[in-house]
Amino acid sequence: MYDLLIKNGKIVTAESVTEGNIAVKNGKIRAILIKGEEPEAKKVIDAEGKYVFPGAIDTHAHLNDPGYTWREDYEHGTAAAAVGGYTTIIDMPLQNEPAMTTAEIFDKKESIVSPNAYVDYCFWGGLIPDNFDDLEELDEKGCVAFKSFIGPVSPDYSSLNYGQAYEAMEIIHSFDGRAGFHCEDYSMIKWQEQRMKKEGRLDWQGFLDSRPVAAEMVATVDMIELAKATGCKVHICHVSSPDVAQKIKEAQQEGYDITAETCSHYLSMTDKDVLENGPLFKCAPPLRSQEEVDRLWGYVEDGTFSGIASDHSPCSYAEKYEEILGQKIENVFDVWGGIGGIQSGVQVSFYEGCVKRGISPSTLAKVMAENPAKTFGIYGKKGALKPGFDADIILIDSEKEWEITSESLKYVNKISAFVGMKGKGLPVCTIVRGEVVAQDGDVTDTKGYGELVKKIKEK
């Protein structure tokens, strides 16, 4: 007897959508069955009319735990992920206290967050100028990649210059790891910020002009060239520009292992939202034009991206409108930069992609599950609806209309640029390793069920 049978659903793989049933035992998918083939199971979920997707993987989330938990913590952040349809999140090393840059900190963080997770989680390792000697041990601990900045970053973390990035990539290549980069050119942005302030351009157009696509392009192209020179696998974080995506696609076509993600906000919001609404829509890189949003979807369709991430970067209301760590916000450059979106990313991507643009659900299964699992070394356990894989499954009701409200958010701080957005197509059931962790907009009694997922080492 199986533990769980999901019947009558439209099963979505990276290749096709077919009607059928999924049988689960001991947390694993055991069989994909044709419709009408219904073996006995302890629990049966009738998914009639619903899409049955592999659980989405959020490749870029900041849960701020331990440390800055007034912004977000694992209990609230993973509850939001569960409700939203992300069954695995890959947590960033910064905005933690301390930032996760050593094996000792890895162990401490795991012990703190594990009792509170609703969904499974992986760790990005930190990559800063002072921890090159710690990278291999962090890899052995199970970090799936290493995150650094080639642009300005908060004071508790340090950017790399290009020389340091070259050395770090040589080290990471030696143990077959992957380096991830926030690609915006440091000197260009710093100069543009000074220029805007000198010219008195302290409005939101000044902010947008301080972080042009050129800054993202220069840093991305440079990191691609370093990847070619060192042989290191590289992941480009939160791509906002289709022109930048094209450079990544060209490197992929040349045979280099260079992957990338975009984010749900870059696929649904524009620079006009920043100009009209200000603080809640500030992020880095910034939101681009509607024309660029539309073209960016082309790179989702063609498989350039390995992830539609949330880049969930939450904060308090005060940090958007009043002060940050006791420092009064004087102008747009002082406002906290980040958008809370881990609960909204899957539904927004489904609506913008499948409903509005007619993209196949299989495309989302590939970009939000299979590609990221392969990129971060967890495919075979995560990333597909296949026998032997973890039974990480989301049911999406394609006809269910929704509006994102503050009250519906599970975050510590119930603020988000997504509040007020409306659409159709909603995750209504989220299953992690065969266990229902969220249903109809709320989590079940499964806090602490989520487990640490480590990179699968090739034998």
C-alpha positions as CSV (number, residue, x, y, z in Angstrom):
1,M,0.0,0.0,0.0
2,Y,1.2,3.5,-0.9
3,D,1.3,6.3,1.6
4,L,-0.2,8.9,-0.8
5,L,-2.0,8.8,-4.2
6,I,-2.5,12.0,-6.1
7,K,-5.1,11.1,-8.8
8,N,-6.7,12.7,-11.8
9,G,-4.2,15.5,-12.1
10,K,-2.5,17.1,-15.1
11,I,1.1,16.0,-14.5
12,V,3.6,18.6,-15.6
13,T,7.1,17.6,-16.5
14,A,9.8,19.5,-18.3
15,E,8.7,17.7,-21.5
16,S,4.9,17.4,-21.4
17,V,1.6,17.7,-19.6
18,T,-0.3,14.4,-19.3
19,E,-3.2,13.2,-17.2
20,G,-2.4,10.6,-14.6
21,N,-1.7,9.6,-11.0
22,I,1.3,9.8,-8.8
23,A,2.0,7.2,-6.1
24,V,4.2,8.0,-3.1
25,K,5.8,5.9,-0.4
26,N,8.3,6.8,2.3
27,G,8.6,10.3,1.0
28,K,9.6,9.3,-2.5
29,I,7.7,9.1,-5.8
30,R,7.3,5.4,-6.4
31,A,5.2,5.3,-9.6
32,I,3.7,7.5,-12.3
33,L,0.4,5.8,-13.3
34,I,-2.0,6.3,-16.1
35,K,-5.4,7.9,-15.3
36,G,-7.7,5.3,-13.9
37,E,-5.0,3.2,-12.4
38,E,-5.6,3.7,-8.7
39,P,-3.7,1.4,-6.3
40,E,-4.6,1.5,-2.6
41,A,-3.1,4.3,-0.5
42,K,-3.5,5.6,3.0
43,K,-4.3,9.0,1.7
44,V,-5.8,10.1,-1.6
45,I,-5.8,13.6,-3.0
46,D,-8.1,14.2,-6.0
47,A,-6.4,16.7,-8.2
48,E,-9.1,16.7,-10.9
49,G,-8.6,19.8,-13.2
50,K,-5.4,20.9,-11.4
51,Y,-1.9,21.0,-12.6
52,V,0.5,18.8,-10.7
53,F,3.9,20.4,-10.8
54,P,7.3,19.4,-9.3
55,G,8.0,21.5,-6.3
56,A,9.6,24.8,-7.2
57,I,13.1,25.6,-6.0
58,D,13.8,29.2,-4.9
59,T,17.4,29.7,-5.9
60,H,17.9,33.0,-4.0
61,A,16.3,33.8,-0.7
62,H,17.4,35.9,2.3
63,L,15.8,34.5,5.5
64,N,18.1,36.6,7.8
65,D,18.2,33.8,10.4
66,P,20.1,33.9,12.7
67,G,20.8,37.6,13.2
68,Y,18.4,40.0,11.6
69,T,15.2,38.1,12.5
70,W,13.1,41.2,12.8
71,R,13.3,41.2,9.0
72,E,12.6,37.5,8.5
73,D,13.2,34.2,10.2
74,Y,12.9,30.5,9.1
75,E,9.5,30.0,10.7
76,H,7.8,32.8,8.8
77,G,10.0,32.7,5.6
78,T,9.6,28.9,5.0
79,A,5.9,29.1,5.9
80,A,5.5,31.7,3.2
81,A,7.5,29.5,0.8
82,A,5.2,26.5,1.5
83,V,2.1,28.5,0.9
84,G,3.6,29.9,-2.3
85,G,4.7,26.6,-3.7
86,Y,8.5,26.7,-3.2
87,T,9.3,23.3,-1.7
88,T,13.1,23.9,-1.5
89,I,14.7,27.3,-0.8
90,I,18.4,28.1,-1.2
91,D,19.3,30.5,1.6
92,M,21.8,33.2,1.1
93,P,24.8,33.6,3.5
94,L,24.6,37.3,4.1
95,Q,22.1,39.3,6.2
96,N,22.9,36.7,8.8
97,E,24.8,37.4,12.0
98,P,27.4,36.2,11.5
99,A,27.4,35.8,7.7
100,M,27.9,32.1,6.8
101,T,31.6,32.1,5.8
102,T,33.0,29.1,7.7
103,A,32.1,25.5,8.5
104,E,31.6,26.3,12.1
105,I,29.0,28.9,11.3
106,F,27.4,26.4,8.9
107,D,26.8,24.0,11.8
108,K,25.6,26.7,14.1
109,K,23.1,28.0,11.5
110,E,21.7,24.5,10.8
111,S,21.1,23.9,14.5
112,I,19.2,27.2,14.9
113,V,17.0,27.0,11.8
114,S,16.2,23.3,11.5
115,P,13.4,23.2,14.2
116,N,11.5,25.9,12.4
117,A,11.5,25.0,8.7
118,Y,8.3,24.0,6.9
119,V,10.1,23.3,3.6
120,D,13.5,21.8,2.7
121,Y,16.4,24.2,2.4
122,C,20.0,24.4,1.0
123,F,22.7,26.8,2.0
124,W,24.7,29.2,-0.2
125,G,28.2,29.5,1.2
126,G,29.6,33.0,1.7
127,L,32.4,34.2,-0.6
128,I,34.3,37.3,0.7
129,P,38.0,38.3,0.5
130,D,38.8,36.8,3.9
131,N,37.5,33.3,3.6
132,F,39.2,31.7,0.6
133,D,40.8,29.1,2.9
134,D,37.3,28.1,4.2
135,L,35.7,27.5,0.8
136,E,36.6,23.8,0.4
137,E,35.4,22.9,3.9
138,L,32.1,24.7,3.3
139,D,31.8,22.7,0.1
140,E,32.4,19.5,2.1
141,K,29.7,20.5,4.5
142,G,27.2,20.6,1.7
143,C,27.0,24.2,0.4
144,V,25.5,24.1,-3.1
145,A,27.3,27.3,-4.3
146,F,29.2,30.4,-3.1
147,K,27.8,33.9,-3.3
148,S,29.8,37.1,-3.8
149,F,29.2,40.6,-5.0
150,I,30.8,42.5,-7.9
151,G,28.9,45.6,-6.8
152,P,28.1,47.5,-3.6
153,V,26.8,45.5,-0.7
154,S,25.7,46.1,2.9
155,P,28.5,46.8,5.4
156,D,28.3,43.3,7.1
157,Y,29.5,41.7,3.9
158,S,32.4,42.5,1.5
159,S,32.5,42.7,-2.3
160,L,35.3,41.1,-4.4
161,N,37.3,43.0,-6.9
162,Y,38.1,41.2,-10.2
163,G,41.5,40.0,-9.1
164,Q,40.0,38.4,-5.9
165,A,37.2,36.9,-8.0
166,Y,39.8,35.3,-10.3
167,E,41.6,33.7,-7.4
168,A,38.4,32.5,-5.7
169,M,37.2,31.0,-8.9
170,E,40.4,29.0,-9.3
171,I,39.9,27.6,-5.8
172,I,36.2,26.8,-6.3
173,H,37.0,25.2,-9.7
174,S,39.6,22.9,-7.9
175,F,36.8,21.2,-6.0
176,D,34.2,21.5,-8.8
177,G,32.0,24.0,-7.0
178,R,30.0,26.9,-8.4
179,A,30.5,30.6,-7.8
180,G,27.5,32.9,-7.8
181,F,27.7,36.6,-8.4
182,H,25.6,39.7,-7.9
183,C,26.7,41.4,-11.1
184,E,26.7,45.2,-11.1
185,D,29.9,47.1,-11.6
186,Y,31.1,48.6,-8.3
187,S,32.9,51.6,-9.6
188,M,30.2,52.6,-12.1
189,I,27.4,52.5,-9.5
190,K,29.4,54.3,-6.8
191,W,30.3,57.1,-9.3
192,Q,26.7,57.3,-10.5
193,E,25.4,57.6,-7.0
194,Q,27.9,60.4,-6.2
195,R,27.0,62.1,-9.5
196,M,23.2,61.9,-8.7
197,K,23.8,63.4,-5.2
198,K,26.0,66.1,-6.5
199,E,23.4,67.1,-9.1
200,G,20.7,67.0,-6.5
201,R,18.9,64.1,-8.2
202,L,17.6,62.4,-5.1
203,D,14.4,61.2,-6.6
204,W,13.5,57.8,-7.9
205,Q,14.6,58.6,-11.5
206,G,18.0,59.4,-10.0
207,F,18.1,56.0,-8.3
208,L,17.2,54.2,-11.6
209,D,19.8,56.2,-13.5
210,S,22.5,55.3,-10.9
211,R,22.2,51.6,-11.7
212,P,22.0,51.4,-15.5
213,V,21.9,48.2,-17.5
214,A,25.5,49.0,-18.5
215,A,26.6,48.3,-14.9
216,E,24.9,44.9,-14.9
217,M,26.3,44.2,-18.4
218,V,29.9,45.1,-17.6
219,A,30.0,43.0,-14.5
220,T,28.3,40.0,-16.1
221,V,30.6,40.0,-19.2
222,D,33.6,40.2,-17.0
223,M,32.5,37.3,-14.8
224,I,31.9,35.3,-18.0
225,E,35.4,35.9,-19.1
226,L,36.8,34.9,-15.7
227,A,34.8,31.8,-15.9
228,K,36.2,31.0,-19.3
229,A,39.7,31.6,-18.0
230,T,39.5,29.6,-14.8
231,G,37.1,26.8,-15.9
232,C,34.9,27.6,-12.9
233,K,31.2,27.0,-13.0
234,V,29.4,30.3,-12.5
235,H,25.8,31.4,-11.6
236,I,24.7,34.9,-12.4
237,C,22.1,36.0,-9.8
238,H,18.9,38.0,-10.4
239,V,19.3,39.0,-14.1
240,S,17.0,42.0,-14.8
241,S,17.9,42.7,-18.4
242,P,17.3,40.7,-21.6
243,D,20.4,42.1,-23.1
244,V,22.4,40.6,-20.2
245,A,20.6,37.3,-20.6
246,Q,21.6,37.2,-24.2
247,K,25.3,37.4,-23.2
248,I,24.7,34.5,-20.8
249,K,22.9,32.5,-23.5
250,E,25.9,33.0,-25.9
251,A,28.3,31.7,-23.3
252,Q,26.1,28.7,-22.8
253,Q,26.0,28.0,-26.5
254,E,29.8,28.1,-26.5
255,G,29.7,25.2,-24.0
256,Y,30.6,27.0,-20.8
257,D,28.8,26.0,-17.6
258,I,27.4,29.4,-16.9
259,T,23.9,29.5,-15.4
260,A,21.6,32.3,-14.3
261,E,18.3,33.1,-12.7
262,T,15.9,35.9,-13.0
263,C,13.2,36.9,-10.5
264,S,9.4,37.1,-10.4
265,H,9.5,40.9,-9.9
266,Y,11.7,41.3,-13.0
267,L,9.0,39.4,-15.0
268,S,6.0,41.3,-13.7
269,M,7.0,44.8,-12.6
270,T,8.5,47.8,-14.3
271,D,10.5,51.0,-13.7
272,K,7.2,52.9,-13.7
273,D,6.3,51.1,-10.5
274,V,9.4,52.5,-8.9
275,L,8.7,56.0,-10.2
276,E,5.0,55.9,-9.1
277,N,5.3,54.0,-5.8
278,G,8.9,54.4,-4.6
279,P,10.3,52.5,-1.6
280,L,8.6,49.1,-1.8
281,F,9.7,48.7,-5.4
282,K,13.4,49.5,-4.7
283,C,15.7,46.6,-5.5
284,A,19.1,45.9,-7.1
285,P,19.4,45.6,-10.0
286,P,16.4,47.9,-10.4
287,L,13.2,47.2,-12.3
288,R,13.4,47.8,-16.0
289,S,11.0,48.9,-18.8
290,Q,7.9,47.0,-19.9
291,E,9.6,46.3,-23.2
292,E,12.5,44.7,-21.4
293,V,10.2,42.7,-19.2
294,D,8.5,41.3,-22.2
295,R,11.8,40.3,-23.9
296,L,13.1,38.8,-20.7
297,W,10.3,36.2,-20.9
298,G,11.9,35.0,-24.1
299,Y,14.9,33.8,-22.1
300,V,12.6,31.9,-19.7
301,E,11.0,30.2,-22.7
302,D,14.3,29.1,-24.3
303,G,15.8,27.7,-21.1
304,T,18.5,30.2,-20.5
305,F,17.5,30.5,-16.9
306,S,17.9,28.0,-14.1
307,G,15.5,29.6,-11.7
308,I,12.8,32.1,-11.3
309,A,13.9,33.2,-7.8
310,S,12.2,35.4,-5.3
311,D,15.4,37.2,-4.1
312,H,13.3,37.5,-1.0
313,S,14.9,40.4,0.7
314,P,12.5,41.5,3.4
315,C,12.8,44.4,5.9
316,S,10.7,46.3,8.4
317,Y,8.3,49.1,7.4
318,A,10.7,51.6,9.0
319,E,13.6,50.4,6.8
320,K,11.6,51.4,3.7
321,Y,10.3,54.7,5.0
322,E,12.0,55.9,8.2
323,E,15.4,54.6,9.4
324,I,17.8,51.7,9.0
325,L,19.7,50.6,12.1
326,G,19.2,54.0,13.7
327,Q,20.2,56.0,10.6
328,K,17.5,58.3,9.3
329,I,16.5,57.8,5.7
330,E,17.3,61.1,4.0
331,N,16.8,60.2,0.3
332,V,16.1,57.4,-2.1
333,F,19.7,56.1,-1.8
334,D,19.2,55.4,1.9
335,V,16.0,53.3,1.5
336,W,16.4,49.6,2.0
337,G,16.8,47.8,-1.3
338,G,14.9,44.6,-1.6
339,I,11.5,43.1,-2.4
340,G,9.7,40.5,-0.3
341,G,8.4,37.8,-2.7
342,I,8.9,34.2,-1.6
343,Q,5.2,33.7,-1.1
344,S,4.2,35.3,-4.4
345,G,6.8,34.1,-6.9
346,V,5.2,30.9,-8.2
347,Q,1.7,32.3,-8.7
348,V,3.0,35.4,-10.3
349,S,5.2,33.4,-12.7
350,F,2.3,31.1,-13.6
351,Y,0.0,34.0,-14.2
352,E,2.4,36.2,-16.2
353,G,3.8,33.2,-18.1
354,C,1.2,30.6,-18.6
355,V,-2.0,32.7,-18.4
356,K,-1.0,36.0,-19.9
357,R,1.6,34.9,-22.4
358,G,0.5,31.3,-23.2
359,I,3.8,29.7,-22.1
360,S,3.6,25.9,-21.6
361,P,3.4,24.8,-17.9
362,S,6.3,22.5,-18.9
363,T,8.5,25.6,-19.4
364,L,7.9,26.6,-15.8
365,A,8.6,23.0,-14.6
366,K,11.9,23.1,-16.3
367,V,13.0,26.6,-15.3
368,M,11.7,26.5,-11.7
369,A,12.5,22.9,-10.8
370,E,14.6,20.8,-13.2
371,N,17.2,23.4,-14.2
372,P,17.8,24.7,-10.7
373,A,18.1,21.2,-9.3
374,K,20.7,20.4,-11.9
375,T,22.6,23.7,-11.4
376,F,22.9,23.3,-7.7
377,G,23.7,19.6,-7.6
378,I,20.5,18.3,-6.1
379,Y,18.9,16.7,-9.1
380,G,18.0,13.1,-8.5
381,K,16.6,14.1,-5.2
382,K,14.8,17.3,-6.2
383,G,13.6,18.8,-9.5
384,A,11.3,16.3,-11.2
385,L,8.3,14.1,-10.9
386,K,10.1,10.8,-11.5
387,P,10.3,7.6,-9.5
388,G,13.0,7.7,-6.9
389,F,12.8,11.5,-6.5
390,D,11.5,13.2,-3.4
391,A,7.8,13.6,-3.6
392,D,8.0,17.4,-3.7
393,I,4.7,18.4,-5.5
394,I,2.5,21.5,-5.9
395,L,-1.0,21.5,-7.1
396,I,-2.0,24.7,-9.1
397,D,-5.6,25.6,-9.7
398,S,-5.3,27.4,-13.0
399,E,-8.8,28.8,-12.7
400,K,-8.5,30.2,-9.2
401,E,-8.4,34.0,-9.2
402,W,-6.3,35.8,-6.5
403,E,-5.3,39.1,-5.1
404,I,-2.3,39.5,-2.9
405,T,-3.1,41.2,0.4
406,S,-1.0,42.1,3.4
407,E,-3.2,39.9,5.6
408,S,-2.4,36.8,3.4
409,L,1.3,37.1,3.8
410,K,3.1,34.8,6.3
411,Y,6.2,37.1,6.6
412,V,7.4,38.7,9.8
413,N,6.8,42.0,8.1
414,K,3.6,41.9,6.1
415,I,4.8,44.4,3.4
416,S,5.6,43.6,-0.2
417,A,5.6,45.3,-3.6
418,F,3.3,42.4,-4.7
419,V,0.5,43.5,-2.4
420,G,-2.4,44.6,-4.6
421,M,-1.4,42.5,-7.6
422,K,-4.2,40.3,-9.1
423,G,-4.2,37.3,-11.3
424,K,-5.3,33.7,-11.9
425,G,-3.7,30.4,-11.2
426,L,-2.8,29.6,-7.6
427,P,-0.9,26.9,-5.7
428,V,-3.5,25.3,-3.5
429,C,-1.6,22.4,-2.1
430,T,2.2,22.0,-1.4
431,I,3.7,18.6,-0.6
432,V,7.3,18.1,0.6
433,R,8.6,14.5,0.7
434,G,5.1,13.2,0.6
435,E,3.7,15.4,3.4
436,V,1.2,18.2,2.9
437,V,2.9,21.3,4.4
438,A,0.4,23.9,3.1
439,Q,-3.1,23.9,1.7
440,D,-5.5,26.6,0.6
441,G,-3.3,29.5,1.8
442,D,-2.2,28.3,5.1
443,V,0.5,25.9,6.5
444,T,-0.3,22.7,8.2
445,D,1.2,21.5,11.5
446,T,4.6,20.7,10.0
447,K,7.0,23.2,11.5
448,G,10.4,21.6,11.7
449,Y,9.6,19.1,9.0
450,G,11.9,20.8,6.5
451,E,15.4,19.3,6.1
452,L,18.8,20.5,5.0
453,V,19.6,19.4,1.5
454,K,23.2,19.0,0.6
455,K,24.9,19.0,-2.8
456,I,25.0,15.4,-4.1
457,K,28.6,14.4,-4.6
458,E,29.4,12.5,-7.7
459,K,30.8,9.1,-7.0
